[in-house]
Amino acid sequence: MLSPAIKYTLFLLLLSLALPSPSPALDLPALIREVETRYQGVSSHALVTMEIETAHWKRTLRLESWSEGRDRFLARILEPAKEKGVATLKIENEVWNYLPKVDRVMKIPPSMMGGAWMGSHLTNDDLVKANRIDEDYTFELLEEDDAGWLIKALPRPDAPVVWGKLVYRINRTPLVPVQISYFDEEMIEIRQIHFDQVEQVGDRWIPMRMLVKPLEKAEQTLLLYQNIEFDLSLPQRLFSVRSLKRK
Amino acid sequence: MLWQMAVRNLWRNWRRTLLTMSALVISVSLLILSLGVFSGMFADMLASATQQYHGHIVISKLGYQEQRQLHDTMQYDQHVIDQLQATSDVYGVSPRLRGFGLLSRDEQTEPAELLGIEPGRERQVTSLNEMIVAGVFPEETRGNWIVLGSGLADKLEVIPGDELVFVTQAADGSIGNDLLIVRGVFKSGDFNRDNSLALVSLAWLQQLLVLPEMLHEISLSINTPMEATPVAKQLAMQFPDTMEVIDWGRLLPEMQEAIASYDVSRLILVLILYAAAGLGVLNTFFMSVLERVREFGVLLAIGMKPSSIRNLVLLESLILGGLSLLVGSGSGVLLTVLLSGDGIDLSRWMTAVTYAGGTIPPRLRAELVADNLLIPCVTLLLVSLFAGYLPARRASRLRPIAALRGD
């Protein structure tokens, strides 16, 4: 067996060559990790428009976000004016919200991690757990063709996850996610995320549009990435509860 | 004449008659009392369950009580409220709005249910204002006050005067957040309520949730809680089909089941107690009939009809039963009345028990309910008739010659 380090190097090698032919040494966790960290890099900065539609209202938020590695993430609302300055900070498994109107920082309790993030169809859990998918799940290749892969992910028995199954459709060249389906514990499909409008940013390809669709109701959240930049140097203190409050 | 004879016969062996009577009297009066205590307990439970939260009848959008969807609202209509208040059975009318979200102070954040109320109206429906253990129950209709359950206050580590932040998603999708000042802490004894419920002003919550002039429900208290179902039916006619008028039986199905099962166990209790008492009466009358075989023989010999003999013995048992019933139910009612009102405080020996959504306070208190008097009385008459019938039949079937001979 190859050691993980060699596997990973091999995988990077494969990636850099962007080999069109199927590889017998396909490392599924590494592939998923690569897909899940598409938007992150060493660090990132982005402007995002989030359009949320529910049965009762429709609204558009403009957000500025920063990330560093997989464990640090900060997002601040720019618009609408009523919520300007509302911010979310993620450090590893914990999430804090800052509310400028009352000038308070609020830590999200574990019991509320399933709650909506900024009113969207993403949850606080999505922020936290997405980065551990390659560790929390085991993977199985369902299909492979010239276009890409279809990969099934099942949670490890002891993994602290909310889903019963995930199915990834991944595009081969460029390497980007196309669709992720989320199933609950009864294996009923609950939610889909679609990715499209792939653009090249620096040396990587990014789907600039991400559509989150819960299947039980006719609602959706659309994320549109703008001005996404990677691998810039961010001040370390940016990702701290104190700076969350300062701005 | 039969009547006179029956009384004389009873009086002839007055010791035995009195002993039998006293057994009946005690069983009737204790039965009435214990049924009264049961009723008192259930009345307390029902009162606590409805007065802590629901009220007796709740009017809301169809399906709201199951789903508690933020958008299932109705207009705050002063005219409707006044009209409800003017209904004869209705005591209190409280318009409410409900919001779920996070309450936070410093590092502590807890999920909570916020009930927006008008304090003056709410106190006529629930009695949370009497359960304040710290601070006060606010009087103002407006303002950013909050009254928390004691468990919630402990978890958030707040006391009256402290600040809390509430965050939720408003009806327009925006992030509703505001500061609240803790005004009071209540303790209802219900674990779930004390750990998750908080009261705020209706006007404040309407603004936070961006639901101006909107309500989720109108909660009512009525003068006769046990009559909630017909009252709710009556009220429902005033509202369109998109609304529902629900009585406490549907809001608290466990409570209704508990009361229904009590109705059955009440009958079983009556049967057991009276089976014993009935055997006592049966025994007495068999004895008295056997004693008087010769006497009955004489009566038959001088031409009394067997049916009259039977009626005589039956009449004796009925008089015995009737007298016991009068004395027994009298003393039973007296005992019940003595134990009604505040009852006997047992808080030194036991704490409140939460059961079927209600709280049984630590006290012995009885309540006088017509059924609790009627059921024992009717059953007692039937039992004494039955217990008298067998000996009476035996007496009427005596053959004069054999009876005179004393066989």
HADDOCK unambig.tbl for C-alpha pairs under 7 A between the chains (distance, minus, plus):
assign (segid A and resid 57 and name CA) (segid B and resid 172 and name CA) 5.83 0.50 0.50
assign (segid A and resid 57 and name CA) (segid B and resid 173 and name CA) 6.56 0.50 0.50
assign (segid A and resid 102 and name CA) (segid B and resid 178 and name CA) 5.98 0.50 0.50
assign (segid A and resid 102 and name CA) (segid B and resid 179 and name CA) 6.22 0.50 0.50
assign (segid A and resid 106 and name CA) (segid B and resid 104 and name CA) 6.47 0.50 0.50
assign (segid A and resid 106 and name CA) (segid B and resid 109 and name CA) 6.92 0.50 0.50
assign (segid A and resid 107 and name CA) (segid B and resid 107 and name CA) 6.59 0.50 0.50
assign (segid A and resid 107 and name CA) (segid B and resid 109 and name CA) 6.50 0.50 0.50
assign (segid A and resid 108 and name CA) (segid B and resid 109 and name CA) 6.74 0.50 0.50
assign (segid A and resid 109 and name CA) (segid B and resid 109 and name CA) 6.03 0.50 0.50
assign (segid A and resid 109 and name CA) (segid B and resid 110 and name CA) 6.90 0.50 0.50
assign (segid A and resid 119 and name CA) (segid B and resid 169 and name CA) 6.56 0.50 0.50
assign (segid A and resid 119 and name CA) (segid B and resid 173 and name CA) 6.12 0.50 0.50
